[in-house]
Amino acid sequence: MSKLFTYTHKVSKRSRGVRLAVHGDGTVVVTAPRWIGKRMVQRFVVEKSDWILDKLRRVSTRPKKILDTRSRSEYLEHKERARILVARRLEYFNAQYGFAYKRISIRNQKTRWGSCSKQGNLSFHYKIAFLPENLADYIVVHELCHLKEMNHSKQFWDLVARALPDHKERRKQIRSL
């Protein structure tokens, strides 16, 4: 443990080397394989302390992003509202596309607004319910188009543009949240 910051030491069976992460909430996590002892991890942290402190300074001065706060009680309170919104907007936009999807799930994810699995399941962050409608629509259309194109190719963006010609502007707005 350092005098300037604390860190969590995780042991991983699959890790091949020491990995260091500074998360948006200011937590520092060091992941290491079983065969690397505590002393080696401590030495590693001391060697990387300037880098860690720099990252912690950046995180503390960065404006909070909407996905940074994720309380379970808030998630449970707003999950159904998000599900209703997503189902309604999926129905509206899919009238244009006609794609088949299986399940819709509402989650409390760390970094993603939405995702689409190869099996055709669509997942959305519950905070989609707090977004302006035009941005929520962007996320819904984005994931809907992944049912046809599981990448971000020109064909994918052409599909998105069919429903949202201004998708580039909406994407910028989402990324700034």
N, C-alpha and C positions, 0 to 999 in steps of 0.2 A: 504494500500500500504506500502511496506517495503522500507527502504532506500537502500537496497542492490539489489533489483530486483523488477520488476513489475509483476503483475499477472492479469489475467482476471477472473472475477467472473461470472459464468453462473448459471442461475436458471433453474432447470429442474423439470417438473411435475412428471416424472417417477422416479427420484432419491430417494432412501431411506435413503441415508446418504451422508456425504461429501466425494467427490472424488478429488484427486489431481493428476495432470499429468504434467510432464516436457517433452516437445516434442523435437525432434531432432534439430529443429531450435532455441531452447532456450526459447520458450514461455512457460509460466507457466499458467495452467488453473485449477481453482477450481470450481467444479460443486457441487451444493448443492440443496436440495429440497426447495420449496417455504417457508416452515415454519421455516427455519433457517435464521436468520437475518444477516446483514452485520457485526455486532460486533462479532458474533460467528465465522463467516468465518475468520475475521481478527485474532481472537485469535488462531484459528486453524492454519492459515498460520504462525503465530509467533512461535507456538509450533513446527511446522514442518520445520522451516527455515533452520536448520542445514542439514536436509535431502535434502531440495530443493537446497541449495547451493552446496552440494556434487554432486547432479545430474547435475546442471548447469556447474560445473567444468568438469565433465566427458564429457558432450556434447561438450564443447568448445575445448577439447583436442582430441576428436575423429575425425578421418579423415572423410571428407565429403563423403557421399555415393551418388551414381548416382541418386537415387530416391529422394534425399533431395531437389533438386532444381526443381521446377515445374512451370515455367512461362506459362501463357495462350498463349502468342504469339508464343512461341517455340512449344507448343503443336499443335496449329493450323497449323504452318508451316510444321511440320513433320508427322502429323497424316496420311495423305494419303500414304506417303512413307512406314510407318509402316503397313498400311492396305494391301498394295501390297505385302510386304515381308511375312506377316503372311498368306495371302491367298495362295501364291505360296508354302510356306513350308507346310501348312496344306494339300494342294492337294498332294504334294510329299509323305508325311508320311502317309496320310490316304489311299493311294493306298495299303499300307501294312495292315492297320487295317480294313478299310471298315466301319467306324463308321458314323452314321448319326448325323449331327449337324444342328442347325437352323441358328442363326445369329452370325456374327463376329463383335465385336465392339472394337474400339481403344479408350482408356481412358487415363486420366491424374490422376492416382490414387496416394494415399499417400505412400502405403507400399507394394503393390502387383505387381508382374510382370505379373500375369495372373489369371484368374478364370474361372470356369465352373459352370453354373447354372443347376439345376435339369431339367430345360426345354430344355437343350441342347444348350444354348447360350454360346459362348466363348468370353471372354474379355481379352484384352492384353494392357499393358502399352505402350504408344507411343515410349518410349525410347528403346524398343526392337530393333528398327531400328538402334540404335547406338552400339549394342553389336556385338562381333565377331559372325560369323555364327554358330559356334558350340554351343554357349550359347543360341542364339536365337532358335536354333533347340531344345535344351533341354526344353525351356519354352513351345514351340509349342507342342512337344510330351507329356510333362507332362500334359498339359490341355486337349489334345486329349484323353489321357488314362483315364482322369476323366469322360469321356462320358460313359465308361464301368464300372469303379470302382470309386465311389464318396468318396474315402477314401485313406489312404496311407498304405493299407494292403500289405502283401507279394504278393498277386495277382496283385495289382496295379503296384508294382515295377517290377514284372516279365513282365508285359505288356510293361512298359517303356524300359526294358532291351532288348526286341525283336528288337527295332529300335536303341537303344543307349546302347550297352553293357558297355560303360564307364560312364553311367549316374551319378554314385556316385562322380566321379571326377568333372564332369560338375556342379553338385549341389554345391560342395564346392566352386567352382569358382564364381558361381552366388551369393552365400551367402557372399562372401568377397567383393562384389561390393558396 
